[in-house]
Amino acid sequence: MPRAAKLPSPSRLKAVVYGSLISLLLLISAVLELWTSYQTTLEQGHAQARMESLLFAEWMRQDFREVELLQNMVAEQLEEQDFLTGQANADRTALESRLVRAMRGVPQAYDMVLVDSSCQLVLSFKVSPGFDARERSYCKAMQSSSKEDRFISERFRGASGDLVVMATQRVRGVDGRVIGLLGTVIRASHFQQLIDRTLIGGHYDVMAFADTRLQLLARQPQLASMPVAPIDDQNARNMLQRGENEASYEYTSALDGRTRLHSVRKVDRLPLIVSVGIDKETLLAPWTSKAWLMACGWLLCTVLLALGVWRYLRNAELTDALATRSVAIDHAAEAIIIANGKGHIEYVNPAFVQMTGYRSEEICGVRKLDELLLGEHPQFKHELHTTVMSGETWRGELSSHNREGKLYFETISVAPVMTAEGRLLRMVAIKHDVSDAKKLQADLIRLANTDELTGLYNRRQFMQRCTEEIARGQRWERPLSLAMLDLDHFKLLNDRYGHAFGDEVLRTFANCCQSSVRIEDVCGRLGGEEFAILLPDTDRYTATQIMERVRHAVAELQLDNPQGGESVRFTVSIGISELYPGDATATPMMARADAALYLAKQEGRNQVRAG
């Protein structure tokens, strides 16, 4: 019987060698693939942390934007006398009313305080005046030589026992000297509520909000109690010392011992930082699964099948993680647009649809980012492209129209997401509607400059206009006249018919003055029944004629008698003065006009006299 021939030993050895070589090649290929995917996963984790920290920082900046805007408006209205403790009750009540109106525009405000330059509490709705704040960080910041006027205090316990921080702003007088400090107190729980509304991806991922001293203000997941000591994060501390705005690194937390990929970002123009930590173990879980699958595939000679299964599992896990994180963007209050590196829009969230009226299918894949954001302001396109390509965030405050043509005001920020090589990967734009804040700003300006009863300029704004017109008159050698007006026997009218009728007399008189003078003339109420009219490019003779016309118009006014009977009439006495070459302020003119007004009163009232 013939027998099968045996393979010679060299052939067996060759088969073993070839098999070993193939196995070794597969192993080397698997190791190279695992190393590459490991680096890619870490890069994706860092990019994900950077994008989330960018959105989180922008969200926090917008939350402080309203506080900053209203503090600027209130600080411009404050004068040195507002920081005096011995103010009259009426002045103090008016000051408190202004602060109450300002607090209504800042829902997150717990209290607003005024502190004078010697660190004594002047006004607060929670703490009695006279509190010595010299040991507080915000007072030390006010008295420091820093040029920065805005400051966020360290975390401390307020009058109610809650943990609070204070956003402060120096208040300067007309000479630029610091006269005090305006502060808005915000509970730390407010930041915790904000961060609790943000969804994070993995179970061990963290988001944190702290000041530049690394004192923790809020964290998700929330801790049982906030640590008293600052966070021991040397990487974040080095970033702040170098003056950088962002840092990415691995950091092992002392709170739970887990290692995370951190992206720490400084909130623009605020002494605050945000931190997003992606748990490294959770992030690498898909990669670990892949390593085991490839090891089993190498042992079972099914590397390709194992690799395919691993990629499917990895892609499914990454898709779920991205879907979870996209919920935070979908439910954000601000409009968010994401475009690719060429500017083509890939995503808009529901808040954008609600703000602009455009549907997602009308925007995504159809419009470009610069055309969508700056279609009404093309002059900013070059600046936007230059800023984003340099790796920096572009910001603007613009007016736009929605699909129905309704005008609204918005702040826009466009931040680039760059690869490690500096290539533009994505652009993230955030639109925030500030129409309500703009309206409140206009209302505050109007209240600060006009008399609430008559609608005329108040004393402060009238004196400002006088200063401007005197400077113009002296420079161009143009005449300028000033008239002081006082209602005759106004106290008798007030006492006889009541204060409500007295207010009606003042309003009627103010309307009569406004309609009887020229458009360029400036009318103001200085206080009580005392009014003044500034007449630019007018000499004493012409001013007398104009004021005679006002006097006659007032004398012809008739108001219904609230007690019945004949209509009520009233008259006005007027004193006029002219700008002299040596007058540098309105004080000499007002003194001469007051003297002429006194003469008109002495001579029987209802007269015009020039001084």
Secondary structure by P-SEA (a helix, b strand, c coil): ccccccccaaaaaaaaaaaaaaaaaaaaaaaaaaaaaaaaaaaaaaaaaaaaaaaaaaaaaaaaaaaaaaaaaaaaacccccccccccaaaaaaaaaaaaaaaaacccccccccccccccccccccccccccccccaaaaaaaccccccbbbbcccccccccccccbbbbbbcccccccbbbbbbbbaaaaaaaaaaccccccccbbbbbcccccccccccccccccccccccaaaaaaaaacccbbbbbbbbcccccccbbbbbccccccbbbbbbccccccaaaaaaaaaaaaaaaaacaaaaaaaaaaaaaaaaaaaaaaaaaaaaaacccbbbbbccccccccccaaaaaaccccccccccccccccccccccccaaaaaaaaaaacbbbbbbbccccccbbbbbbbbbbbbbccccccccbbbbbbbbaaaaaaaaaaaaaaaccccccccccaaaaaaaaaaaaaaaaaabbbbbbbbbbbcaaaaaaaaccaaaaaaaaaaaaaaaaaaccccbbbbbccccbbbbbbccccaaaaaaaaaaaaaaaaacccccccccccccbbbbbbbbbbccccccaaaaaaaaaaaaaaaaaacccccccc
